[in-house]
């Protein structure tokens, strides 16, 4: 019998064979082991690093609800006893920030969309087509990454001026509509798209445009979203170029609007921090909703040939 009866009629469990391995007993204090201690130390370092990174943001938000006299008081008052949320309304009404946000949204969204389209087309051609001088063209594109913005600023400004684009959306969008980083990111990602998948689509009669938009682009969607977020952030935070080509108040962006708080004799740091906190919200919201695709796009692009 598989089990014998003890007194009382209760079955006795069968004895385990001698060759059966004894199940390991997990310690309730696994963190005392070397791997557990390393994991705990790594987690503690991550928490410490996150706290250090978030400290300036917390100070910015706390400063935005202080009075101007309490901004630089010592010792530092990390959070005021009576937060003054009116600073946000006063800062918003001091300049037409509603118009500034609309301008920044139009410029950043359009720049990101055009950059993604052009970079994807160029990356697809460099990754999946064979033609003379392909590697040379790719190297020339990468070489433009070594050019500082100061080298390109004067000729680009003269070109924009000759086209009568000053104080227009074109001057803010077109110069940043394509860059070498986007081409590099999309090329490296599209190298991992299987060629037999596209060959099968060609056999079925699909054109190159349909293959690109309906087969390749959905497969590299995380990289597309990553590039869009990076370009949106770059355009949203841009300051030097809009300051050069924009002089009308109705065409200013958020970054230029923030600089208006810095006056010659006094700077309203509390209102400056209030609008800086508001200007930070779009990027926080975008990264919060698309962080998984963003991280996947960064990790899956690779640099393999």
Secondary structure, DSSP 8 states (H G I E B T S, - for coil): --S-B-TTS-B------TTS-------TTGGGSHHHHHHHHHHHHHHHHHHHHHHHHHHHHHHHTS-GGGTT-SS--SS-SS--THHHHHHHHHTTHHHHHHHHHHHHHHHHHHHHHHHHHHHHHHHH---TTHHHHHHHHHHGGGS-HHHHHHHHHHHHHHTT-TTSHHHHHGGGS--HHHHHHHHHHHTTS-HHHHHHHHHTT--HHHHIIIIIHHHTHHHHHHHHHHHHHHHHH--HHHHHH--SGGG--HHHHHHTTB-SS-B-HHHHHHHHHHHHHHHHHHHHHHHHHHHHHHHHH----
